[in-house]
Amino acid sequence: MKVKNILIAGAAGRDYHNFLVYFRNNPNYKVVCFTAAQIPDIEKRKFPKELTDKLYKKDIPIFPELKLAELIKKYKIDEVVLSYSDLSHEEVMHKASIVLAAGASFRLLGPNDTMLKSNKPIISICAVRTGAGKSQTSRKVADILRYLNIKVVACRHPMPYGFLEKQIVQRFSNYKDLDKYETTIEEREEYEPWIKRKIPIYAGVDYEKILRQAEKEADIIIWDGGNNDFPFFKSDLQIVVVDPHRAGHELSYYPGETNFRMADVIIINKIDSAPKQNIKIIEDNIKKINPKAIVIKARSKIIVDNPKFIKGKRVLLVEDGPTITHGGMKFGAATVAAKLYKAKEIINAKKYAVGSIKETYEKYKHLEKELPAMGYSKQQIKDLQETINKADCDIILDGSPVNLSRLIKINKPIVNVNYELEEVSKPNLNDVIKNFVKRIKIKR
């Protein structure tokens, strides 16, 4: 049998996982290269041979996805395997068309080929789009489990933006770990809330090793999903969050629709700020596509540390980066807080953008006045700091999950904006988790 040449198209996460669990030891395939998208500068790296096996003698190169057609011809690629998330169905097929026109086949790897099985129960929290509210849901599930005296550990969808050899298995349990692994703003946004709760969270590159280590200290493992990807672990309970601000996306984005169809529980979040007709669209789609799913309605409750400082002020809004960039949202928690607490004026952050932050606005045309908390590299963090400090405003409303003042020096007062999941229907998550715990046998 002829060995097939493979190109994995990814974004520093799912692509590495697919390689490690499906291709690394498979003599029928040779992964010739990766392409990278969505994340700034990740295409300038190589996938190290130390993380491969005897089939690979050299590092595997990573190229910009813009060179996809050229790479197919240059390296005589037989198949391109799409391995990243939060793409519209139309965009997926545009990529497929580029691949087919260049002569190669186009492929998607599914759950049976990529999910790892655990000897501990797995609760996964996923979404149909980036920024729907997975993280707040994961934290709520963890709080319920701890109240039930169950030892819980979280595993986060990968964000390995540094040196991969040093990120095989990462465990975060205190703030020193954030510095130890030289985490980006995007990583800190996900890990800091778990550290505050004193719940260990794992991440990294090799999820077989990550899972086996997490199993040693948990009764139940939470899969804390990224973007709208489906889990790396086979789930015993899959909770999927839907955002009515983007109604209809549950059936038009990849692989969010996969999650929507697989869900045991569907949470319709942000019902307090979304149009009623959008909520109805989602309810109708649930009845049509996944009528067996338990449906929970919830608010994304805004929590502001000093709300009195907002009224009458000219504010600069900093929002969660992925949510308002490739997630497609025009606003986030800071925007909601500014309106709720009657800010005088929302400053246009775009006017003050420098360097890579300015490039972000040029790439994501839908962005208006809000500033995405981009920080995938030291230079980008520096650009973010300069942009914020140049802005002519009274205060910064920080709607990102990370504490920016830990990372950068800001010359203005900061008001932190957070959000928590608040269910408004029955059954709620407490009911669902209690019933789940009753029907499984936990090996302590």
N, C-alpha and C positions, 0 to 999 in steps of 0.2 A: 504493500500500500504506500502510495506517495505521501510523504510528509507535507502537510499543508502549512503554508506561510500565513501567519496571523498578524493583523494589526489591531491593537486594542485602543479604541477611542474613549478617552475618559477625562476625569477632572480631579485626579489625586484622591482616590477613595475606592469606589466600587471597582474601578479598573484594576487596581492592585489586588483587591480581594478575588476578583474573577481569575486573575492570573494564578494566584497562590492555590486556590481550591480546585481549579479545573484544568489549567494548562501546565503548571510547573512540572508535574511528573508524567505528563501525557506524551508518549513517544510519537503519537500520530500528528502532533502539531509542533510548530516552532514559532514562538512569538518573536517577530522580527523587530517590532518597535511599538511604541505607544504614541498616541497624539493627545494633546491636552487642550482644554477649553475652560471657560468660566472664571478660573482663578488666575490672577496676574502672575506672570513670570514662572509658572510651574513647568512650562515647556523647556526651560533652560537646564533641566536636570537629567539624570539617567537613573534607571532602575538598577540598583546595585546587584552584581553577580552573587554577593554574599547572601542575598535573599532568594536566590534561585536554587537550582539543584544541579546534578551532574550533567544534565542535558544542556546547560548554558555555561559557557566558558568566559563570557564577557558581559559587561554591563549592557543593559538593553536601552537604546537611545529613546528619548522623548522629544517629539517635534510639535510645533503648533498645528492645530487641526486645520488651519487654512491651507496647509500643504497636502491635505488628504489625497486628492486625485494624483498629484505628483508622486507621492510616496508609494501609492499602489503600483504604479508603473515601474518606479525605480527599483523597488524591492520584490517585484513579482508576487504581490500579495494575493492570496486565494480568498481569504475571508476577512472582513472587518467586523469586529464585535463591539457594538455600542455598549458602553459601560459607565454611563453617568446619567444624572437625573434632572428633573424639572425642565423638560422640553415639551413644547406643544406637539400634538400628534402630527401636525403639518410640518414642523421642523424636523421631526424624526424621519419623515418620508422624504424631505428634501435631502437629508444626509444620505439616506438609502439610495436616492436617485444618483447622487454624486458617485457613490461607491459602485453602483451597477453600471453607470456610464463609463467608468474607468475599467470595467471588466471583472471586478471581484464580486463575491457574494456578501450579503449583509445579514448579520445575525444578532439575536438577542438571547442571552442566557437567562433561564428562568429559575424559580425557587428550588426545584428538585436538583438542579445542577450546582447550586451555589449556597444553599442554606446548610449550616452546621447544626448537628443535633447535640443537645445538652442532656446531662443526667440530672439537671435541676429544672424546675418549671421556669418558663420564659413568658414574660408579659412584654409585648412589643407595642410601642407607641409610634405611629407613623402619620402621614398626612397626604392630602391630595395636592398641596402646593407648599413651597417654602413660606414660612411666616404665618402658618395657619394657627399655631399655638401648641405645637408638640411639646416643647420644653416645659411649659407651665403644667401641661397634662401629666408629663412624666413625674414632675415633682409632686403633684397631687397624689398620684398613685403610690409613690414612695412614702409619703406621709401617712397614707391609710395603712400600708403594710407595716410600717413601724409602730403605729398605734395598736396593731394586732400582734405585736411582739414578734414579728417576722424579720429575720435578718436579711436586708436587701442590699444589693450591689447593682450599680448601673454600668452598662457598656454603651458607649457613644459611637455612632456612625463615624467613620474615620475622617480626620482632617490633617493628614501628615504632610505639612508644607515645608518641613525642615529637612534634616539629614535622615533619610529613611533607615539607615543602619542603626541609628540611635533611637528609633521610634517603633521598634518591633512590638514591644509591649510597654504601655505607659499606664501608670496608676496615679491618680490624683486624689489626695486626701487632705492636703494643706496648701497654703499659698506658696510655700517654698517650692513645691512641685511644679508650679506654673513657671517659676524662674529656671528650675532645673532642666525642664524640657524646652526652654526658650519659646514659649507659646505665643502665637499671634493674638491679636484682638479677637478674631473670630473664634479661636479656641477658648480663650478666657470667657467669652460670652456664654459658652456652654458649660464650662467646668466650675466657674465660681459659685453659681447657685447650689451646686451639690456640695462643694467644700463648706459653704455656710451651714448646710444641714448636717455636716459631718457624716456624709454618705460617700464611700469610695466610688469613683467612676473610672472606668478603664477605657482606653482608646489605643490607637496605634496603627500598625500595618498588618500583622499576622493574627487574624481573628480566631484561628484554631488555638493558638497559644494563649491569646487573651481570654477566650472562653474557659479554657481548662484552669487558668489561674483564678478567674472570677468564681468558678464553681467551688473552690476550696473555702471561700469565706461567705457564701450566700445560701439562704434558704430558697429565695426567689431572685432571679436576675431580670432587671428591666432593660430592654433594648430601647435606647433613646435615639430615635431615628434622625436622619439628616435629609435636608431638602424634602423631596417626596418619594424617596427611594423605599423599596420594600426591605424587610429585615435580612440580615446576614445569618440569623439564627432561626431555627424552626420554632414557631411560636405556639404556646398553649392557649394564649389569649391575645388577640390582635385588636388594638384600639386605634382607630383612624380619625383624625381631626379634619374637619371640612370648614372652609372659610366662605361665608355667604357674601363677603365683599367681592368674591370672584366666583359667583354662582355659575355653574355649568362647566367649570374647569375640572370638576371631578370626573367628567367624561371626555375631556379633550386634552389632558396632559399625561405624559409618560414619566415614570410609571405610576403616577397618582391614581389613575383609573384602576390599575392592578390592585392597589391597596383598598380602594373603594369597594371592589368586588370581593376581596378576601376578608374584609373586616367582620369581626364578631360584634364589635361595638363601634358605632359612628357618633362622634361628638360634633354637633353643629355649634361652632363657637362664635363669639362676637355678635350674638343676636341683639345686644343692646345698641349697637351702632350700625348694623346692616339694614338695608331696606327690606320690608316685610315680603315683598314679591320675590326677592332673592332667596329668602329662607324657604318659601313655598317651592321654588324651582328645585332646591336640594331635596326637600321632603318628597317631591314627586319622583325624582331620580332614584332615591332610596327604595321607594315602593316598587319601582320598575326593575331595578338592577339587583338590589340586595335586600329583599323584604324581610329576611330572617334576622338581620342585624338589630341589636338593641340600639335605640336612638336616644341620645341625651342632648338636651339643649343647654347651652352655657353662655355666661358672660365672660369677657376678658376684663376683669376688674382692674382699673387703674389705681396704683398706689404711689403717692407722691410724698417725698420726705418733708418738704417745706412748701406746701401749696400756697401759703400766704405771700410768698416771694414772687409769684407769677403775675398776679393781678396788676394790670396797668404797665407792665414791663415790655420792653422790646426784646424778643427772645430769639435765640438761634437754636434750631431743633436738630439734635443728633439722633439718628435712628439706627436700628439694627441693620448692618450692611447687607447681608444676603437677602433679607426680606424685601428691601426696597431697590435692590439691583436686579439680579436674575430672578428674584421672586416676583417682580413686576408690580409690587404695591407702590402707591404714590405717597403713602404716609404710614406712621406707626404710632407707638404709645405716646411719644413726645407731642405729636400733633394733636392727639385726642386730649392730652392734658392741657395744652396751650388754649384750646377752645373751651374746655370745661372750666378752667380757672381764670378765664377772661384776660389773657395776655393782650397788651395794647397792639402789638404788631409782631408778625413773624418775619424775621429778616431773611432775605434771599442769600443762602449760603453759597450758591453758585457764583456769585459776584466775587467772592474772596478765595475761591478754590485755586490751589497751586499744584504743580507737578502731577503726580499720579491721581490725585483727587480730581483735578481738572479733566484728566483723561477719562475718569469714571463717568463724569457728566456727559462727555462726548460720546461714550459708548452706550449709555442708558438714557435715551432721549426722553423717556417718560418722567424722569426726575424733575422736580420743580424747585421748591425752596429748601427742602429737607437735605441734611447732610448725612450721607451713609458713613457709618463708623468703620471705614476700611482700614485694615492693618495687617495685610498678609506678609509684610516685610518691614524691616527697620526703616527703610526709606519711606515707605507708605505711612508708617506711624508718624514719622517726622513731618510729612506733608500734611497729615491730618492735624497735627498740633499747630503748624503754621497757619493753616486755613482757619481754625477756630480762633487763634489769637489775633488774626487780622480783622476778624468780623467786628463790625460796629454794632454792638448790642449791649443790653444791660446784664442779661444772664444767659447761661447755657442750660437748656432742657435736655438732659441726657436720657434718651429712651432706649439705649442699648443695654443689654443684660450685664455688661461688664462695667466695673468701676473705672472710668477713664482716668480719674485723678491718680490712680495707682501707676499708670503707664506714661502719662504725659503731663507736662507742666502747663497749666491753663491759667491765663491772666484775668479770668472773670469768675464770678460766683457760679457754682454748678448746683442745679436742682435735679436730683435723680428721680426717674420715673420707672416704676416696675409694674408688673401686671401678674395677676393670679387667676387661675380658673375658678369660676363660681357657677356651679350647676343650678339650673332653675326648673328642672323637671325631674320626674321619677319614672323609672329607677334612676338613681344617680351613681357616680363612681363608687361611692362607699358600698352601695348595695351590690354592684357588680363584682367588686373585689372580694367582698365577704363571701358571696356565693361561689366565686372561683376557688378561694382558699378551702372552703368546705368540701368541694368535690375532688380536690387533689390530695395526694399523700405526700407531705413534705418530709424528706429525710434530713433530720437535723444531725 
